[in-house]
Amino acid sequence: MKIVCVLGSPRLKGNSASIASRFIETAEGLGADVSTFTLNRLKYRGCQACFTCKTKLDHCVLNDDLTEVLDSVRACDALVMSSPVFYSDVCSQLKGFIDRTFSFLKPDYLTNPAPSRIDPGKQMVFILTQGEPDETKCSDIIPKYSNFFGLYGFNHHASIRACGVYEKGDAAKREDIMKLAEESAIKLVSGK
């Protein structure tokens, strides 16, 4: 199984990255081939709304560090996206990546019953951390982006959401969250 993990956090060892790391370690231990991209280390621009991917090309016209990430997502079996919550949404690094996935849609995506240019049947895991302990706050983020990725043919496999983790290392101390990361990786790789 090929898994692509996209780390959105600017903190290399932040809470969302810690959860993703546990997921990745577990998946690799089960034989999965995991490619990890730390977005904050890459140089890329957001979507330019040029629509070249709908008029002249079948991929994003921009050629930068995100090109390899987008190509890897096209070829993967599963996508893991990890982000802290900043201002009630995913962090800007991950949002920039998500906006560039617009190139995955065919020109007639609004009316086409098969709107995606990439093969359907991929799985998606969403890891989200927030300092706010109230789970009702920001609860719309995962469903919103899962809906978009559903257009591309990704089936929502798992959500790992840690609320009330603000200080560095808070997520690593949460046995329930780390166990959920492990269990989610096991289910993904085993196909259950």
N, C-alpha and C positions, 0 to 999 in steps of 0.2 A: 504494500500500500504506500502510495506517495502522498505525503502530507506537506502542505505549505503553511508555515506559521508566520503571521505578520504581526510584529510587535509595534504597537503604536506609541507606547509611553516614551517620553524623553528620558526617563530614569531607567538606566540599564538594569538595575536590580530593584526596581520599584515593585509595588504590590501586584499589579497585573502581570508583570514580567515573571514574578516568582511563581504565580499560579500556572502560567504558560510553561515555565520551565519544568514544573512537576508533571504536567500533561505530556510534554515532549519526551522527558526521560522515560516515562512509563511506556509511551508508544514505541520509542526506539528499542526499549528492552524487549518488546514483543515482536521486533523485526521490521517495524515501519521505517521507511526512508523519509526523513524529515529535513526539509530545507527551511531555515529560519531567516527572516529578513527584519532587521531592526531599522525601522523607517527613519528614525532621527539621525542615523549615520549616513543616509543616502541623500543625494542631491537630485531633487525633482521639483517640477512645477505642478500645480493643480490643473484641472481641466480648463482648457482655454475657450470652451464653448464655440469652437470653430466649425464643428460638425463635419470635419474631414473624414472622421470614422464612419460617417453615414453617407457621404457623397463620393469619396475617391478611394478610400482605403477600408480594409476590414479590421483594422486595429488603430490604436492611438497614433497620431502623427508625431507626437513628441518622442524624441529619442534621448532618454536620460536614464538615471539609475532605476527608475520605476519600470522601465521596459522589461528587464529580466524578471521582476516580480510578477508583472502581468502575464508574461509568457509562462512562468511557472504555475500560476493559478490556472491557466488554460489547460495545462497538462496534468494537474494533480487529481487525486481521488478525493481529498478532503482539504478544507481550508479552515485554519484556526486564526481568528482575529482577536487580538487582545488590546484593551485600552482602559485607561483610567477615565473617569467622568470629569470633564472640565466644562463648567458653565452649562450643565444639564444635557451634555451630549458627549460623543466620543471626542478624543483629543484631535487637534488639527492635523497632526501627522497622519492619523488613520483616516480622517475625513478626506484629506487630499488623495489618498489611495482609493478610497471608495468612489470619489467623484470620477477618477480616471477609469474605473470599471465600466463607465458608460459606453466605452468602446466595445464591450462584450455584446451589446444589443444590435440587432439588425436594423437597417434603415426604416423598415416598416414595423418596428417593435410595438407600436401602439395598437395595431390591428392584427398582427401576425400571431396565430395561436402558439407558435413555437418561436418566440422572440429572440432567443439567445443564439449567439454564434459559437458557443462552447458546448461540449457534450453534456447532456443532462445526467442526473443521477449522482452528482458529487454531494458530499456531506459538508456541513458547516458547523463549527463549534465557535461560540461567542463567549469570550471571557471579559468581564467588566468589573471594575472595582470603583467604589465611591466612598468618600469620607463620611458622607451623610448616612447615619444608621437607619433612617426610616426607609424601608423597602418600597413604600409606595411612591417615593420620590424617584424620578428618572426611570420609572418602570417601563416607559414607552420606547426606550432606545433599542433594545434587542428586537422587539417585534417589528419596529420600523425598518431596520436594516435587514432583518431576515426576510421581510417582504420583498425588498429590492433584489436580494440575492436569490430569492425564489424565482424571479423572472429569468435569471441566468441558468436555472436548473439545479440550484443547490437545495438539498433537503436539510432542514434545520435538525441537526443531530442532538446538540446539547447546548445548554446555557450554564455558565458558571459565573455566578454573580455574588460578589462579596461586598456587603454594605457595612459601613462603620469601620473601614480600614483606611486610616489617614496617615499615620506615621509609618516610616520605612520599617519593614519587617512585620507589620501587623497581620498581613495575609498569611505569612509563613507560620505564624503562631496559631492560626485557625485550623485545627485538625479536621473539622467538618468540610471546609473548603478544599483543603489539600486532598482529602479522601475523595471528594467529588471529582477533582481533576484526574486522579488516578482511575477511578471507576469509569469516567467518561472516555478516557483513552482506551481502556480495556474493551469497552463496548464498541467503540469505533473500529479498532483494529480487528476485533473478533467478528464484526459484522452483526452484532446483536442489537 
